[in-house]
Amino acid sequence: MEKLETSELQSRLSSLSVSSFPGITSNNCEANPLNRLQSTDLSQTVIQPDNQTKMDDNSNNRESAKSTEEPSSSLGKAEAGDSQESSTSHPGEKKALPPMKAASTWTSAALKELKTKLRQEKDSVVTVYRGDIMSVHVPTVPEAKRVCWEFATDGYDIGFGVYFDWSPVTSRAITVHISESSDDEDEDDELEGPVVPGDVEKGSKSVANSNLGEILPVYRQDSHLAVQSGSHEFPGEGTYQLKFDNSYSLWRNKTLYYRVYYSA
């Protein structure tokens, strides 16, 4: 009896199909294979169903919104970091010095006349020994507006440069300082040939004092052939340093005739 009922049930189920239920239609999977598996051929254009296209568009919109929000937040952090770095000053940073006008320079053929005149004045004829640098410190004074100089040498040239120390003036006395060059052992006397970078006598002297501004770099001057003269207008309060440089000479001392004075 049970076997009969089972066989009748199986026969009824086999006669039923999907189309027997209202609201349900059967689709052939082979008719539209893209609904279940996309083609792997890159030369063909894949057509997606409408509902799948909408879902992908929504997901792409959400991802693009996230990607646009994340850089903005990181950009805000970067800008904040940049502003913080710009507001902080580095302790080792060198302070910029005020600008200065260029010096006026000229030469004169009155070599003998200047030497004869300066021989009669005290401390106007000195010897700058080989390897030495003589610096004349001239402070600014309220009564004047310019500093002037003129000099000559016997037989050989000498290096000359002008610098300005912006430190406050503590004394009105004109002083002379003698220093030895640390590079005199590596330099030859009366060098010939092209200019070597870093050579003091060629005008590339480095300045260690942060308050020291350069007006004229140190160059070898033909002061044995013509009087070398010049002047400079006070840029403010400070002290001029006129450097007579014989550091490049290993064997020859230089006899220097010089005069420094103020001009209103």
C-alpha positions as CSV (number, residue, x, y, z in Angstrom):
1,M,0.0,0.0,0.0
2,E,2.8,2.4,0.9
3,K,4.7,1.5,-2.3
4,L,1.6,2.4,-4.3
5,E,1.2,5.8,-2.7
6,T,4.9,6.6,-3.3
7,S,4.8,5.7,-7.0
8,E,1.7,7.8,-7.5
9,L,3.4,10.8,-5.8
10,Q,6.5,10.5,-7.9
11,S,4.4,10.3,-11.1
12,R,2.5,13.5,-10.1
13,L,5.7,15.4,-9.3
14,S,7.4,14.5,-12.6
15,S,4.4,15.8,-14.5
16,L,4.8,19.3,-12.9
17,S,7.0,22.1,-14.4
18,V,8.0,25.6,-13.4
19,S,5.5,27.0,-15.8
20,S,2.8,25.3,-13.7
21,F,3.1,27.9,-11.0
22,P,1.7,31.3,-11.6
23,G,4.1,34.3,-11.6
24,I,7.2,32.2,-12.4
25,T,8.7,32.0,-15.8
26,S,11.5,29.6,-16.9
27,N,14.6,30.9,-18.5
28,N,17.0,28.9,-20.5
29,C,20.5,29.3,-19.0
30,E,22.3,28.6,-22.3
31,A,20.3,31.3,-24.1
32,N,22.0,34.1,-22.0
33,P,25.2,32.8,-20.5
34,L,26.3,36.2,-19.4
35,N,23.7,36.2,-16.6
36,R,25.8,33.5,-14.8
37,L,29.3,33.8,-16.1
38,Q,31.1,36.7,-17.8
39,S,33.2,36.1,-20.9
40,T,36.9,36.0,-20.5
41,D,37.5,37.3,-24.0
42,L,38.8,40.9,-23.6
43,S,37.9,41.7,-27.3
44,Q,34.3,41.4,-26.5
45,T,32.1,43.9,-24.7
46,V,30.4,42.6,-21.7
47,I,26.8,43.6,-21.3
48,Q,25.6,43.6,-17.7
49,P,22.0,43.5,-16.6
50,D,20.4,46.7,-15.6
51,N,20.1,45.9,-11.9
52,Q,23.8,44.8,-11.8
53,T,24.8,48.1,-13.5
54,K,23.0,50.2,-11.0
55,M,24.5,48.3,-8.1
56,D,28.0,48.8,-9.5
57,D,27.4,52.5,-10.0
58,N,26.3,52.9,-6.4
59,S,29.4,51.1,-5.1
60,N,31.7,53.2,-7.4
61,N,30.1,56.4,-6.1
62,R,30.6,55.3,-2.5
63,E,34.3,54.4,-3.2
64,S,34.9,57.7,-5.1
65,A,33.3,59.7,-2.2
66,K,35.7,58.0,0.3
67,S,38.7,58.6,-2.0
68,T,37.9,62.3,-2.3
69,E,37.4,62.7,1.5
70,E,40.6,60.9,2.5
71,P,43.0,63.2,0.6
72,S,41.3,66.3,1.9
73,S,41.8,65.2,5.5
74,S,45.4,64.3,4.8
75,L,45.9,67.6,2.9
76,G,44.6,69.5,5.9
77,K,47.1,67.7,8.1
78,A,49.9,68.5,5.7
79,E,48.9,72.2,5.6
80,A,48.8,72.3,9.4
81,G,52.2,70.8,9.5
82,D,53.6,73.2,7.0
83,S,52.2,76.2,8.9
84,Q,53.7,74.9,12.1
85,E,57.1,74.4,10.5
86,S,57.1,77.9,8.9
87,S,56.1,79.5,12.2
88,T,59.1,77.9,14.0
89,S,62.5,79.5,13.4
90,H,65.7,77.5,13.3
91,P,68.2,78.6,16.0
92,G,71.2,78.0,13.6
93,E,69.7,80.0,10.8
94,K,71.9,83.0,9.7
95,K,70.2,86.4,10.0
96,A,70.2,88.5,6.8
97,L,72.3,91.6,6.9
98,P,71.0,95.0,5.6
99,P,71.9,95.9,2.0
100,M,74.9,98.1,1.4
101,K,75.9,100.4,-1.5
102,A,78.9,99.6,-3.6
103,A,82.2,101.3,-2.9
104,S,83.7,103.9,-5.2
105,T,87.2,103.2,-6.4
106,W,89.8,104.9,-8.6
107,T,93.5,105.0,-9.2
108,S,96.0,107.8,-9.5
109,A,99.5,108.1,-11.1
110,A,100.8,110.3,-8.2
111,L,102.7,107.5,-6.7
112,K,105.8,109.4,-5.7
113,E,103.9,112.3,-4.3
114,L,101.8,110.1,-2.0
115,K,104.8,108.2,-0.7
116,T,106.7,111.4,0.0
117,K,103.8,112.9,1.9
118,L,103.0,109.8,3.9
119,R,106.7,109.3,5.0
120,Q,106.3,112.5,7.0
121,E,103.2,111.2,8.8
122,K,103.3,108.9,11.8
123,D,102.3,105.3,11.4
124,S,101.5,105.8,7.7
125,V,104.3,103.6,6.4
126,V,104.3,100.0,7.7
127,T,105.6,96.6,6.7
128,V,103.1,93.8,6.1
129,Y,105.2,90.6,6.6
130,R,104.9,87.5,4.4
131,G,101.9,85.4,5.3
132,D,100.3,88.2,7.4
133,I,97.0,90.1,7.0
134,M,96.8,93.6,8.4
135,S,93.3,94.9,9.2
136,V,92.5,98.6,9.9
137,H,89.4,98.9,12.0
138,V,87.6,102.3,11.4
139,P,84.4,102.9,13.4
140,T,81.7,105.2,12.1
141,V,81.2,108.6,13.7
142,P,78.2,110.9,13.7
143,E,80.2,113.9,12.3
144,A,81.0,112.1,9.0
145,K,79.2,110.3,6.3
146,R,81.9,108.5,4.4
147,V,85.2,106.7,5.0
148,C,88.0,107.2,2.4
149,W,91.3,105.4,1.8
150,E,94.4,105.5,-0.4
151,F,97.5,103.3,-0.4
152,A,100.6,102.3,-2.4
153,T,103.4,99.7,-2.1
154,D,107.0,99.4,-3.0
155,G,107.9,96.9,-5.8
156,Y,105.1,94.4,-5.5
157,D,101.3,94.2,-5.3
158,I,99.2,93.4,-2.2
159,G,95.7,92.1,-1.5
160,F,93.0,94.5,-0.4
161,G,89.4,94.2,0.7
162,V,86.8,96.2,2.7
163,Y,84.2,94.7,5.1
164,F,81.7,96.2,7.5
165,D,80.9,94.9,11.0
166,W,77.3,95.7,12.1
167,S,78.1,95.3,15.8
168,P,77.5,98.4,17.9
169,V,80.4,100.8,18.2
170,T,82.1,100.7,21.6
171,S,85.2,102.8,20.8
172,R,85.9,105.7,18.4
173,A,89.6,104.7,18.1
174,I,91.1,103.5,14.8
175,T,93.0,100.3,15.5
176,V,95.3,98.0,13.5
177,H,95.2,94.2,13.9
178,I,97.8,91.8,12.5
179,S,96.8,88.1,11.9
180,E,98.6,85.2,10.2
181,S,96.9,83.2,7.4
182,S,96.4,79.5,8.0
183,D,96.7,78.9,4.3
184,D,100.1,80.5,3.7
185,E,101.8,77.1,3.7
186,D,99.7,75.9,0.7
187,E,100.1,79.0,-1.5
188,D,102.8,80.0,-3.8
189,D,104.3,83.5,-4.2
190,E,103.2,85.5,-7.3
191,L,101.0,82.7,-8.7
192,E,100.4,82.6,-12.4
193,G,97.4,81.0,-14.2
194,P,93.6,80.9,-13.8
195,V,91.7,81.9,-10.7
196,V,91.3,79.0,-8.2
197,P,87.9,78.9,-6.3
198,G,88.5,79.6,-2.6
199,D,91.7,81.5,-3.2
200,V,91.8,84.4,-0.7
201,E,93.9,86.7,-2.9
202,K,91.5,86.3,-5.8
203,G,88.5,87.7,-3.9
204,S,86.6,84.7,-2.6
205,K,87.5,85.1,1.0
206,S,85.0,83.5,3.4
207,V,83.7,85.5,6.3
208,A,83.1,83.6,9.6
209,N,81.5,86.6,11.5
210,S,77.8,86.6,11.0
211,N,77.6,90.4,11.5
212,L,80.3,91.0,8.9
213,G,79.2,92.3,5.5
214,E,81.4,92.3,2.4
215,I,81.8,95.6,0.5
216,L,84.9,94.8,-1.5
217,P,86.3,91.2,-1.6
218,V,90.0,90.8,-1.2
219,Y,91.8,91.1,-4.6
220,R,95.5,91.7,-5.4
221,Q,95.9,95.3,-6.3
222,D,98.7,96.8,-8.5
223,S,99.5,99.3,-5.8
224,H,103.2,99.3,-6.8
225,L,102.2,100.8,-10.2
226,A,99.4,103.3,-9.2
227,V,97.8,104.8,-6.1
228,Q,94.7,102.8,-5.1
229,S,91.9,105.0,-3.7
230,G,88.3,104.6,-2.7
231,S,85.4,105.6,-0.5
232,H,82.2,104.2,0.9
233,E,79.1,105.8,2.4
234,F,78.2,104.8,5.9
235,P,75.4,102.1,5.8
236,G,74.7,102.6,9.5
237,E,76.5,102.3,12.8
238,G,79.4,99.8,12.7
239,T,83.0,99.4,12.1
240,Y,84.9,99.2,8.8
241,Q,87.6,96.6,8.3
242,L,90.2,97.5,5.7
243,K,92.2,94.3,5.0
244,F,95.7,94.5,3.5
245,D,96.4,90.8,2.7
246,N,99.9,89.5,2.1
247,S,99.0,85.9,3.1
248,Y,99.7,84.6,-0.4
249,S,103.4,85.6,-0.3
250,L,105.8,83.1,1.2
251,W,109.0,85.1,0.8
252,R,108.4,88.8,0.3
253,N,107.4,91.4,2.9
254,K,105.5,94.4,1.5
255,T,106.1,98.0,2.4
256,L,102.7,99.7,2.6
257,Y,101.9,103.4,2.4
258,Y,98.3,104.1,3.4
259,R,96.0,106.7,4.7
260,V,92.4,106.4,6.0
261,Y,90.2,109.4,6.8
262,Y,86.6,110.5,7.1
263,S,84.6,112.7,4.8
264,A,81.4,114.7,5.5
